[in-house]
Amino acid sequence: MKFLEKMEQLRNTSNRPATYQDIGDRQCIKQVIDMLKPEVVIPIHGEQPEKIKELTDKAVILQDMEIYEVKE
């Protein structure tokens, strides 16, 4: 299944109406993190970026203009 199809499926299983805002649903974000198994998760938008730490131990919170260097 393609990534965007899976996202649409996850979004449509919510009990809430399917709107653009649903894409940020915590359950959906957690499922995406679990599917992708990223080495690091950096929130780039939101009023409480530290909340991502509740979903994954791979979270890195950057301050404005802070640079994250990728190690190869």
Secondary structure as UniProt FT lines:
FT   HELIX           3..12
FT   HELIX           20..24
FT   HELIX           26..36
FT   HELIX           49..54
FT   TURN            57..58
FT   TURN            64..65
//
